[in-house]
Amino acid sequence: MIFHLVHHHSIGPAQSPFRIVERETGHEVVWINRFLDRECVRRLAETTLRSYALDLLHFLNDWLVRHIQGEDLAYAEYSARRKERSMLGRFFKLFT
């Protein structure tokens, strides 16, 4: 199970434009999206909503990897993605 962030441009005023969904099935993560909707109703800036969504997405993916010990494939995929992120981070630090 891998989750990702989706940005909807045309959505109602009481819904966050950012949604966390499962990549394979497209099912939404209800508890995270409900939280984002409530924060949207509070009129938070779109950048703040995006930041909250990304933080919760990383938490969810990390939590799944740590609690699904038997699935080596998920851990290997997680490790590869983590390594890629750290390599990109080092690359961008060279130019900033």
C-alpha positions as CSV (number, residue, x, y, z in Angstrom):
1,M,0.0,0.0,0.0
2,I,1.5,3.3,-1.1
3,F,-0.4,6.6,-0.8
4,H,0.1,9.9,-2.6
5,L,-1.2,13.4,-2.8
6,V,-3.7,14.5,-5.3
7,H,-4.5,18.2,-6.1
8,H,-8.0,18.9,-7.4
9,H,-8.5,22.3,-8.9
10,S,-12.3,22.4,-9.1
11,I,-13.7,21.3,-5.8
12,G,-16.3,22.7,-3.4
13,P,-15.6,25.5,-1.0
14,A,-15.9,23.2,2.0
15,Q,-13.4,20.7,0.8
16,S,-9.7,20.8,0.7
17,P,-8.2,20.8,-2.8
18,F,-5.5,18.3,-1.5
19,R,-6.6,14.7,-1.0
20,I,-4.6,11.7,0.2
21,V,-5.4,8.6,-1.9
22,E,-4.1,5.0,-2.2
23,R,-2.1,4.8,-5.4
24,E,-3.4,1.4,-6.6
25,T,-7.1,1.7,-5.9
26,G,-7.7,5.4,-5.8
27,H,-9.5,5.1,-2.4
28,E,-9.3,8.2,-0.2
29,V,-7.9,8.1,3.3
30,V,-11.0,9.3,5.1
31,W,-9.6,10.4,8.4
32,I,-6.8,12.5,6.8
33,N,-9.1,14.1,4.2
34,R,-11.7,14.9,6.8
35,F,-9.0,16.7,8.8
36,L,-7.9,18.6,5.7
37,D,-11.5,19.6,4.9
38,R,-12.0,21.0,8.5
39,E,-8.8,23.0,8.1
40,C,-10.1,24.3,4.7
41,V,-13.3,25.4,6.4
42,R,-11.2,27.4,8.9
43,R,-9.9,29.3,5.8
44,L,-6.3,28.2,6.1
45,A,-4.0,29.2,3.2
46,E,-3.7,26.7,0.4
47,T,0.0,26.4,1.0
48,T,-0.6,25.6,4.6
49,L,-3.2,22.9,3.6
50,R,-0.6,21.5,1.2
51,S,2.0,21.4,3.9
52,Y,-0.3,19.6,6.3
53,A,-1.3,17.1,3.6
54,L,2.4,16.3,2.8
55,D,3.2,15.9,6.5
56,L,0.4,13.5,7.0
57,L,1.3,11.6,3.8
58,H,4.8,11.1,5.0
59,F,3.5,10.0,8.4
60,L,1.1,7.5,6.9
61,N,3.7,6.0,4.6
62,D,6.4,5.8,7.4
63,W,3.8,4.3,9.8
64,L,2.8,1.6,7.3
65,V,6.4,0.6,6.6
66,R,7.2,0.4,10.3
67,H,4.1,-1.7,11.1
68,I,4.2,-4.1,8.2
69,Q,7.4,-5.9,9.0
70,G,6.7,-9.0,7.0
71,E,6.5,-7.3,3.6
72,D,10.1,-6.9,2.5
73,L,9.0,-5.4,-0.9
74,A,7.3,-2.5,0.8
75,Y,10.4,-1.8,2.9
76,A,12.7,-2.1,-0.1
77,E,10.6,0.4,-2.0
78,Y,10.5,2.7,1.0
79,S,14.3,2.5,1.4
80,A,14.9,3.2,-2.2
81,R,12.6,6.2,-2.2
82,R,14.2,7.5,1.0
83,K,17.7,7.2,-0.5
84,E,16.6,9.0,-3.6
85,R,15.2,11.8,-1.6
86,S,18.3,12.2,0.5
87,M,20.5,12.2,-2.7
88,L,18.3,14.9,-4.3
89,G,18.5,16.9,-1.1
90,R,22.3,16.8,-1.1
91,F,22.3,17.8,-4.8
92,F,20.1,20.8,-4.2
93,K,22.2,22.0,-1.3
94,L,25.1,22.3,-3.6
95,F,23.2,25.0,-5.6
96,T,21.6,27.0,-2.8
